[in-house]
Amino acid sequence: MNTLEKMETFIVLAECRSFTEAARRLYCSQPTISHHINYLEQDFDSRLFHRSGRKVELTKQGEVLLTYAKQILSLVDEASETIKKVDYFEQTL
């Protein structure tokens, strides 16, 4: 799994606030969700979620990352669309 996939996991978990629900939405296991979040927390050297029982809440650091993660994934989508347009344009020449 690459960092972009982990960012997507982070966004989904932030939105649904449940490891179980995030796993269901992403068609993977709860341990996979935990692994992705642990990876990001180690990578950023910061706790991203407060965990209490089955619910999770973003920390202040998590709120900051959420803003950037959404921008990053949006830019990747934008780049993909632009590349497709360039490819189409070159094929029509």
TIVO-2410 file (N, C-alpha, C; in nm, 3 decimals):
# residues 93
REC num residu      c1      c2      c3 atome chaine
REC   1      M   0.084  -0.119   0.000     N      A
REC   1      M   0.000   0.000   0.000    CA      A
REC   1      M   0.088   0.125   0.000     C      A
REC   2      N   0.049   0.218  -0.082     N      A
REC   2      N   0.127   0.341  -0.088    CA      A
REC   2      N   0.067   0.450   0.001     C      A
REC   3      T   0.135   0.559   0.010     N      A
REC   3      T   0.093   0.668   0.099    CA      A
REC   3      T  -0.042   0.725   0.057     C      A
REC   4      L  -0.069   0.733  -0.072     N      A
REC   4      L  -0.198   0.786  -0.117    CA      A
REC   4      L  -0.313   0.699  -0.068     C      A
REC   5      E  -0.294   0.568  -0.071     N      A
REC   5      E  -0.398   0.477  -0.020    CA      A
REC   5      E  -0.417   0.494   0.130     C      A
REC   6      K  -0.309   0.516   0.200     N      A
REC   6      K  -0.318   0.540   0.344    CA      A
REC   6      K  -0.390   0.672   0.374     C      A
REC   7      M  -0.366   0.772   0.290     N      A
REC   7      M  -0.435   0.900   0.304    CA      A
REC   7      M  -0.585   0.882   0.281     C      A
REC   8      E  -0.620   0.802   0.182     N      A
REC   8      E  -0.762   0.776   0.157    CA      A
REC   8      E  -0.825   0.707   0.278     C      A
REC   9      T  -0.754   0.609   0.334     N      A
REC   9      T  -0.802   0.542   0.455    CA      A
REC   9      T  -0.822   0.642   0.567     C      A
REC  10      F  -0.726   0.731   0.585     N      A
REC  10      F  -0.734   0.834   0.688    CA      A
REC  10      F  -0.858   0.921   0.670     C      A
REC  11      I  -0.884   0.964   0.546     N      A
REC  11      I  -1.000   1.049   0.518    CA      A
REC  11      I  -1.130   0.976   0.549     C      A
REC  12      V  -1.140   0.853   0.504     N      A
REC  12      V  -1.262   0.775   0.529    CA      A
REC  12      V  -1.284   0.755   0.678     C      A
REC  13      L  -1.179   0.722   0.751     N      A
REC  13      L  -1.191   0.703   0.896    CA      A
REC  13      L  -1.230   0.834   0.964     C      A
REC  14      A  -1.174   0.945   0.920     N      A
REC  14      A  -1.208   1.075   0.978    CA      A
REC  14      A  -1.355   1.108   0.954     C      A
REC  15      E  -1.407   1.069   0.838     N      A
REC  15      E  -1.546   1.099   0.804    CA      A
REC  15      E  -1.645   1.010   0.879     C      A
REC  16      C  -1.615   0.881   0.889     N      A
REC  16      C  -1.713   0.790   0.951    CA      A
REC  16      C  -1.686   0.765   1.099     C      A
REC  17      R  -1.565   0.796   1.145     N      A
REC  17      R  -1.529   0.786   1.287    CA      A
REC  17      R  -1.544   0.647   1.348     C      A
REC  18      S  -1.526   0.547   1.265     N      A
REC  18      S  -1.538   0.410   1.311    CA      A
REC  18      S  -1.447   0.320   1.227     C      A
REC  19      F  -1.361   0.243   1.293     N      A
REC  19      F  -1.274   0.151   1.222    CA      A
REC  19      F  -1.357   0.047   1.146     C      A
REC  20      T  -1.465   0.001   1.209     N      A
REC  20      T  -1.551  -0.099   1.146    CA      A
REC  20      T  -1.614  -0.043   1.019     C      A
REC  21      E  -1.668   0.076   1.027     N      A
REC  21      E  -1.732   0.138   0.911    CA      A
REC  21      E  -1.630   0.172   0.802     C      A
REC  22      A  -1.514   0.220   0.841     N      A
REC  22      A  -1.409   0.251   0.743    CA      A
REC  22      A  -1.368   0.124   0.668     C      A
REC  23      A  -1.352   0.014   0.741     N      A
REC  23      A  -1.317  -0.113   0.677    CA      A
REC  23      A  -1.426  -0.157   0.581     C      A
REC  24      R  -1.551  -0.141   0.622     N      A
REC  24      R  -1.663  -0.178   0.534    CA      A
REC  24      R  -1.662  -0.094   0.407     C      A
REC  25      R  -1.644   0.037   0.421     N      A
REC  25      R  -1.647   0.127   0.305    CA      A
REC  25      R  -1.530   0.102   0.210     C      A
REC  26      L  -1.416   0.063   0.264     N      A
REC  26      L  -1.296   0.043   0.182    CA      A
REC  26      L  -1.275  -0.103   0.142     C      A
REC  27      Y  -1.369  -0.190   0.180     N      A
REC  27      Y  -1.361  -0.333   0.146    CA      A
REC  27      Y  -1.229  -0.395   0.190     C      A
REC  28      C  -1.197  -0.371   0.318     N      A
REC  28      C  -1.076  -0.431   0.374    CA      A
REC  28      C  -1.102  -0.466   0.520     C      A
REC  29      S  -1.001  -0.517   0.589     N      A
REC  29      S  -1.018  -0.557   0.728    CA      A
REC  29      S  -0.989  -0.441   0.824     C      A
REC  30      Q  -1.040  -0.453   0.946     N      A
REC  30      Q  -1.010  -0.353   1.049    CA      A
REC  30      Q  -0.860  -0.345   1.078     C      A
REC  31      P  -0.788  -0.458   1.083     N      A
REC  31      P  -0.644  -0.448   1.105    CA      A
REC  31      P  -0.572  -0.370   0.995     C      A
REC  32      T  -0.623  -0.378   0.873     N      A
REC  32      T  -0.564  -0.300   0.764    CA      A
REC  32      T  -0.583  -0.150   0.791     C      A
REC  33      I  -0.701  -0.112   0.835     N      A
REC  33      I  -0.728   0.029   0.868    CA      A
REC  33      I  -0.632   0.073   0.979     C      A
REC  34      S  -0.622  -0.008   1.083     N      A
REC  34      S  -0.531   0.024   1.195    CA      A
REC  34      S  -0.388   0.038   1.148     C      A
REC  35      H  -0.345  -0.052   1.061     N      A
REC  35      H  -0.208  -0.049   1.008    CA      A
REC  35      H  -0.184   0.082   0.932     C      A
REC  36      H  -0.277   0.120   0.848     N      A
REC  36      H  -0.262   0.244   0.771    CA      A
REC  36      H  -0.252   0.366   0.862     C      A
REC  37      I  -0.337   0.370   0.963     N      A
REC  37      I  -0.336   0.485   1.055    CA      A
REC  37      I  -0.209   0.486   1.137     C      A
REC  38      N  -0.167   0.369   1.186     N      A
REC  38      N  -0.042   0.361   1.262    CA      A
REC  38      N   0.077   0.406   1.177     C      A
REC  39      Y   0.077   0.367   1.050     N      A
REC  39      Y   0.183   0.408   0.958    CA      A
REC  39      Y   0.188   0.560   0.947     C      A
REC  40      L   0.073   0.622   0.925     N      A
REC  40      L   0.068   0.768   0.913    CA      A
REC  40      L   0.109   0.836   1.043     C      A
REC  41      E   0.065   0.781   1.155     N      A
REC  41      E   0.102   0.841   1.284    CA      A
REC  41      E   0.253   0.833   1.307     C      A
REC  42      Q   0.313   0.724   1.267     N      A
REC  42      Q   0.459   0.713   1.277    CA      A
REC  42      Q   0.527   0.807   1.179     C      A
REC  43      D   0.474   0.812   1.058     N      A
REC  43      D   0.533   0.896   0.954    CA      A
REC  43      D   0.530   1.044   0.994     C      A
REC  44      F   0.420   1.088   1.054     N      A
REC  44      F   0.406   1.227   1.095    CA      A
REC  44      F   0.447   1.250   1.240     C      A
REC  45      D   0.487   1.141   1.308     N      A
REC  45      D   0.529   1.148   1.448    CA      A
REC  45      D   0.426   1.223   1.533     C      A
REC  46      S   0.300   1.184   1.516     N      A
REC  46      S   0.192   1.253   1.586    CA      A
REC  46      S   0.068   1.164   1.592     C      A
REC  47      R  -0.007   1.177   1.701     N      A
REC  47      R  -0.136   1.108   1.711    CA      A
REC  47      R  -0.235   1.182   1.624     C      A
REC  48      L  -0.307   1.108   1.541     N      A
REC  48      L  -0.403   1.169   1.450    CA      A
REC  48      L  -0.546   1.152   1.498     C      A
REC  49      F  -0.568   1.052   1.584     N      A
REC  49      F  -0.702   1.024   1.637    CA      A
REC  49      F  -0.697   1.000   1.787     C      A
REC  50      H  -0.803   1.044   1.855     N      A
REC  50      H  -0.830   1.002   1.993    CA      A
REC  50      H  -0.918   0.879   1.979     C      A
REC  51      R  -0.878   0.771   2.041     N      A
REC  51      R  -0.955   0.647   2.034    CA      A
REC  51      R  -1.026   0.625   2.166     C      A
REC  52      S  -1.157   0.604   2.160     N      A
REC  52      S  -1.232   0.569   2.281    CA      A
REC  52      S  -1.337   0.466   2.243     C      A
REC  53      G  -1.312   0.344   2.287     N      A
REC  53      G  -1.402   0.235   2.249    CA      A
REC  53      G  -1.399   0.214   2.099     C      A
REC  54      R  -1.517   0.212   2.041     N      A
REC  54      R  -1.526   0.189   1.896    CA      A
REC  54      R  -1.528   0.318   1.816     C      A
REC  55      K  -1.533   0.429   1.882     N      A
REC  55      K  -1.537   0.558   1.813    CA      A
REC  55      K  -1.401   0.625   1.816     C      A
REC  56      V  -1.375   0.704   1.713     N      A
REC  56      V  -1.251   0.781   1.707    CA      A
REC  56      V  -1.284   0.926   1.674     C      A
REC  57      E  -1.202   1.015   1.722     N      A
REC  57      E  -1.216   1.159   1.694    CA      A
REC  57      E  -1.079   1.210   1.650     C      A
REC  58      L  -1.079   1.304   1.557     N      A
REC  58      L  -0.954   1.363   1.514    CA      A
REC  58      L  -0.890   1.446   1.624     C      A
REC  59      T  -0.759   1.438   1.634     N      A
REC  59      T  -0.685   1.530   1.719    CA      A
REC  59      T  -0.667   1.660   1.640     C      A
REC  60      K  -0.611   1.761   1.701     N      A
REC  60      K  -0.581   1.886   1.628    CA      A
REC  60      K  -0.486   1.857   1.512     C      A
REC  61      Q  -0.388   1.770   1.535     N      A
REC  61      Q  -0.294   1.733   1.430    CA      A
REC  61      Q  -0.367   1.660   1.317     C      A
REC  62      G  -0.463   1.576   1.355     N      A
REC  62      G  -0.543   1.504   1.257    CA      A
REC  62      G  -0.627   1.598   1.172     C      A
REC  63      E  -0.680   1.702   1.235     N      A
REC  63      E  -0.759   1.802   1.160    CA      A
REC  63      E  -0.671   1.872   1.056     C      A
REC  64      V  -0.548   1.903   1.094     N      A
REC  64      V  -0.455   1.967   1.000    CA      A
REC  64      V  -0.427   1.872   0.884     C      A
REC  65      L  -0.396   1.746   0.915     N      A
REC  65      L  -0.366   1.650   0.809    CA      A
REC  65      L  -0.486   1.628   0.719     C      A
REC  66      L  -0.606   1.626   0.775     N      A
REC  66      L  -0.726   1.604   0.695    CA      A
REC  66      L  -0.738   1.709   0.585     C      A
REC  67      T  -0.712   1.834   0.618     N      A
REC  67      T  -0.717   1.940   0.518    CA      A
REC  67      T  -0.619   1.913   0.405     C      A
REC  68      Y  -0.496   1.879   0.441     N      A
REC  68      Y  -0.393   1.852   0.340    CA      A
REC  68      Y  -0.421   1.724   0.263     C      A
REC  69      A  -0.467   1.621   0.331     N      A
REC  69      A  -0.493   1.493   0.265    CA      A
REC  69      A  -0.600   1.510   0.156     C      A
REC  70      K  -0.704   1.587   0.187     N      A
REC  70      K  -0.808   1.612   0.086    CA      A
REC  70      K  -0.752   1.689  -0.032     C      A
REC  71      Q  -0.666   1.786  -0.005     N      A
REC  71      Q  -0.604   1.863  -0.114    CA      A
REC  71      Q  -0.514   1.774  -0.199     C      A
REC  72      I  -0.437   1.688  -0.133     N      A
REC  72      I  -0.346   1.599  -0.205    CA      A
REC  72      I  -0.424   1.507  -0.298     C      A
REC  73      L  -0.528   1.442  -0.248     N      A
REC  73      L  -0.605   1.351  -0.331    CA      A
REC  73      L  -0.677   1.426  -0.443     C      A
REC  74      S  -0.722   1.546  -0.415     N      A
REC  74      S  -0.785   1.628  -0.518    CA      A
REC  74      S  -0.686   1.662  -0.629     C      A
REC  75      L  -0.563   1.695  -0.592     N      A
REC  75      L  -0.460   1.726  -0.691    CA      A
REC  75      L  -0.425   1.604  -0.775     C      A
REC  76      V  -0.422   1.488  -0.713     N      A
REC  76      V  -0.393   1.365  -0.787    CA      A
REC  76      V  -0.504   1.340  -0.890     C      A
REC  77      D  -0.629   1.358  -0.849     N      A
REC  77      D  -0.741   1.343  -0.942    CA      A
REC  77      D  -0.732   1.444  -1.056     C      A
REC  78      E  -0.700   1.567  -1.022     N      A
REC  78      E  -0.687   1.673  -1.122    CA      A
REC  78      E  -0.575   1.639  -1.221     C      A
REC  79      A  -0.463   1.593  -1.170     N      A
REC  79      A  -0.350   1.556  -1.257    CA      A
REC  79      A  -0.391   1.442  -1.351     C      A
REC  80      S  -0.461   1.345  -1.299     N      A
REC  80      S  -0.506   1.232  -1.380    CA      A
REC  80      S  -0.596   1.279  -1.493     C      A
REC  81      E  -0.690   1.366  -1.463     N      A
REC  81      E  -0.781   1.418  -1.565    CA      A
REC  81      E  -0.706   1.499  -1.671     C      A
REC  82      T  -0.611   1.580  -1.627     N      A
REC  82      T  -0.533   1.661  -1.721    CA      A
REC  82      T  -0.450   1.573  -1.813     C      A
REC  83      I  -0.390   1.469  -1.756     N      A
REC  83      I  -0.309   1.376  -1.836    CA      A
REC  83      I  -0.396   1.307  -1.940     C      A
REC  84      K  -0.517   1.265  -1.901     N      A
REC  84      K  -0.609   1.200  -1.996    CA      A
REC  84      K  -0.643   1.295  -2.111     C      A
REC  85      K  -0.664   1.422  -2.079     N      A
REC  85      K  -0.695   1.521  -2.183    CA      A
REC  85      K  -0.578   1.539  -2.278     C      A
REC  86      V  -0.457   1.544  -2.224     N      A
REC  86      V  -0.338   1.557  -2.307    CA      A
REC  86      V  -0.323   1.434  -2.396     C      A
REC  87      D  -0.343   1.315  -2.337     N      A
REC  87      D  -0.334   1.191  -2.416    CA      A
REC  87      D  -0.437   1.192  -2.528     C      A
REC  88      Y  -0.558   1.235  -2.500     N      A
REC  88      Y  -0.663   1.239  -2.602    CA      A
REC  88      Y  -0.625   1.337  -2.711     C      A
REC  89      F  -0.576   1.454  -2.673     N      A
REC  89      F  -0.537   1.557  -2.770    CA      A
REC  89      F  -0.425   1.505  -2.862     C      A
REC  90      E  -0.327   1.438  -2.805     N      A
REC  90      E  -0.214   1.386  -2.885    CA      A
REC  90      E  -0.262   1.276  -2.980     C      A
REC  91      Q  -0.360   1.198  -2.940     N      A
REC  91      Q  -0.410   1.091  -3.026    CA      A
REC  91      Q  -0.490   1.145  -3.143     C      A
REC  92      T  -0.546   1.263  -3.128     N      A
REC  92      T  -0.628   1.319  -3.235    CA      A
REC  92      T  -0.543   1.395  -3.337     C      A
REC  93      L  -0.416   1.414  -3.309     N      A
REC  93      L  -0.329   1.485  -3.404    CA      A
REC  93      L  -0.290   1.401  -3.522     C      A
***
